[in-house]
Amino acid sequence: MSYEIFNENCLEGMKGLADDLVDLTVTSPPYDNLRTYNGHVKDFRFEPLAQELWRVTKRGGIVVWIVNDATINGSETGTSFRQALYFKDLGFNLHDTMIWQRAGCTAPESNRYYPNFEYMFVLSKGAPKTVHLLKDRKNLSAGSKKSEHATLRLADGTFRKPSKNWIGVETSEYGVRFNIWRQPQYTARGKVHPATFPLKLVEDHIKSWSNAGDTILDPLAGSGTTAVACVNLARNFIGFEISAEYYDIARERIDKAIALKEQSLF
Ligand SMILES: C[S@@+](CC[C@H](N)C(=O)[O-])C[C@H]1O[C@@H](n2cnc3c(N)ncnc32)[C@H](O)[C@@H]1O
């Protein structure tokens, strides 16, 4: 397995990547100007990056784009939706608009409900080639027989006729997850990256949309969470981070994850 991270502007670095190379990208851009990233927020250019993501993604590959808006003069910018629609204009399918629900909220205001989610746009280049839906949602009706009314309602308001296999089948203990994932944010203090993802959130996307040995990209690697998940789950990693300080944090985390993995093998 190889884990490569470069202290470089991703728009420069990605020029060296072949077309149709990447199975899955899990990444998160600067959210408007909410954080300065050591002055590098100015180096982020969405449209050229999205075009490069289209070029390097394999047919059937996926991009998971985790993003949110700033609120300026009382109005959300809508940047997240604009970006999702731009990806569609490039040719990506908007496969799923998922939500990451955090444990707490950011900057509550007195005139709106407290914000506690971020968008996770799952974009695919054609139909996704790899899908392993996580099935760990405890079914409230586990063990009971499925009702015929649990089937889909049709456009005219009537219910679709249940298939013969449907009636009489017991609901299993665990069902496929809903597309809202609750995961507390990463809150380490000290000299850390200001927007580190929770490792489990990234690992769950990697398990869902890729296989062991696949090539995973994070062009905006930050503290290297996607890379650490790749070490843990035996995927190859390519990443770029423009800030030398964050690159060092990522490098250290990757080396530590590799050492831990090697220890666990003995
Ligand atoms: C939202 S953070 C990513 C956090 C990351 N997911 C983690 O878990 O640590 C976005 C990162 O993109 C970096 N960045 C901004 N513009 C960049 C560019 N053009 N090339 C590479 N990195 C860039 C910033 O320095 C910042 O660390």
The ligand as an SDF file (V2000), in Angstrom:
LIG
                    3D

 27 29  0  0  0  0  0  0  0  0999 V2000
  -11.4900   21.9760    5.6520 C   0  0  0  0  0  0  0  0  0  0  0  0
   -9.7740   21.8070    5.6950 S   0  0  0  0  0  0  0  0  0  0  0  0
   -9.5620   20.0510    5.5630 C   0  0  0  0  0  0  0  0  0  0  0  0
   -9.5410   19.3440    6.9000 C   0  0  0  0  0  0  0  0  0  0  0  0
   -9.2870   17.8550    6.7740 C   0  0  0  0  0  0  0  0  0  0  0  0
  -10.4360   17.1900    6.2010 N   0  0  0  0  0  0  0  0  0  0  0  0
   -8.9360   17.2380    8.1200 C   0  0  0  0  0  0  0  0  0  0  0  0
   -9.5980   16.3020    8.5840 O   0  0  0  0  0  0  0  0  0  0  0  0
   -7.9750   17.7140    8.7210 O   0  0  0  0  0  0  0  0  0  0  0  0
   -9.2380   22.3950    4.1330 C   0  0  0  0  0  0  0  0  0  0  0  0
   -7.7160   22.3920    3.9380 C   0  0  0  0  0  0  0  0  0  0  0  0
   -7.4310   22.7600    2.5820 O   0  0  0  0  0  0  0  0  0  0  0  0
   -6.1620   23.4190    2.5690 C   0  0  0  0  0  0  0  0  0  0  0  0
   -6.0460   24.1190    1.2810 N   0  0  0  0  0  0  0  0  0  0  0  0
   -6.6690   25.2720    0.8810 C   0  0  0  0  0  0  0  0  0  0  0  0
   -6.3690   25.5620   -0.4040 N   0  0  0  0  0  0  0  0  0  0  0  0
   -5.5560   24.5460   -0.8380 C   0  0  0  0  0  0  0  0  0  0  0  0
   -4.9410   24.2570   -2.0810 C   0  0  0  0  0  0  0  0  0  0  0  0
   -5.0960   25.0540   -3.1460 N   0  0  0  0  0  0  0  0  0  0  0  0
   -4.1900   23.1120   -2.1850 N   0  0  0  0  0  0  0  0  0  0  0  0
   -4.0250   22.2850   -1.1240 C   0  0  0  0  0  0  0  0  0  0  0  0
   -4.5740   22.5320    0.0940 N   0  0  0  0  0  0  0  0  0  0  0  0
   -5.3460   23.6300    0.2280 C   0  0  0  0  0  0  0  0  0  0  0  0
   -6.2140   24.2960    3.8120 C   0  0  0  0  0  0  0  0  0  0  0  0
   -4.9090   24.6580    4.2430 O   0  0  0  0  0  0  0  0  0  0  0  0
   -6.9530   23.3650    4.8090 C   0  0  0  0  0  0  0  0  0  0  0  0
   -6.0130   22.6500    5.5950 O   0  0  0  0  0  0  0  0  0  0  0  0
  1  2  1  0
  2  3  1  0
  2 10  1  0
  3  4  1  0
  4  5  1  0
  5  6  1  0
  5  7  1  0
  7  8  2  0
  7  9  1  0
 10 11  1  0
 11 12  1  0
 11 26  1  0
 12 13  1  0
 13 14  1  0
 13 24  1  0
 14 15  1  0
 14 23  1  0
 15 16  2  0
 16 17  1  0
 17 18  1  0
 17 23  2  0
 18 19  1  0
 18 20  2  0
 20 21  1  0
 21 22  2  0
 22 23  1  0
 24 25  1  0
 24 26  1  0
 26 27  1  0
M  CHG  2   2   1   9  -1
M  END
$$$$
